Amino acid sequence: MRASRHAASVSRIAAGFALVALLTSALPAKASDALDPGSLRDAFYKVVFGLEYGSHHGDSQRVKKFTGPVRFHVINRARQDQTAAVHAFIAELPGKIDGLKAMLVRDPATANFVIYLVDRSDFAHVVSTELNTDAVAMGARCLVGVQTRSGRIISSTAVIVADDPYLFKRCMVEEILQGLGPMNDNASLSLSVFNDTSRHTTFTSFDQALLRLLYHPSIRPGMTGRQVNQVLPRALADLGYYQ
């Protein structure tokens, strides 16, 4: 939301949320069409370029991703401690996203991705304190803030509601994934959590494909859509999405 004045500015972008009052899910795509290159290419541009919030930020139309290890730390402030579930989800990520290095760290000072687990009644307060953002005004039910510099993610901070079973599962998947870079939502993506009208609560195979594309070495932080267009066919082929 704010950018420092010096040239090498680091800007905070508040992005990503899941609503409790979700609409009926869109009709799913046919299984045979789910991971075809055209569908993945279209979805990649929709979720990687643009921001759910802060659309006028300088990095909004550029690739955003971590370039080094993602060091997660979970802070529980909820009465029902869901830390173990979050740890298990994070542990799965490197095996599902080629090119992503992720680990858990005990010291929050060494983390570059901090996750707060909160009760719904405390959500707005924690967002205000940790992200300097008004969650009520934004209509957010869970949130991740991301700091970037020329598309390179410096740090992410997620606030996830833990005392609602559906909301927790949905938020855990969506906010952690969006904190890795695909920070936009689109209502046309019926197979994705990056769509507030879908009811997915798992890391779908479609979203795994999108994150694998984002973390392919040919996709670099700061790239524009035109630059990505030149290398995306190679990335799709390398990952086996061309027949």
Buried (B, 14 or more C-beta within 10 A) or exposed (E): EEEEEEEEEBBBBBBBBBBEEBEEEBEEBEEEEBBBBEBBBEBBBBBBBBBBBBEEBBBBEBBBBBEEEBBBBBBBBBEEEBBEBBEEBBEEBBEBBBBBEBEEBEEEEEBBBBBBBBBBEBBBEBBBEBBEBEBEEBEBBBBBBBBBBEBBBBBBBBBBBBBBEEBBBBBBBBBBBBBBBBBBBBEEBBBBBBBBBBBBBEBBEBBBBBBBBBBBEBBBBBBEBEBBEEBBBEBBEBBEBEE
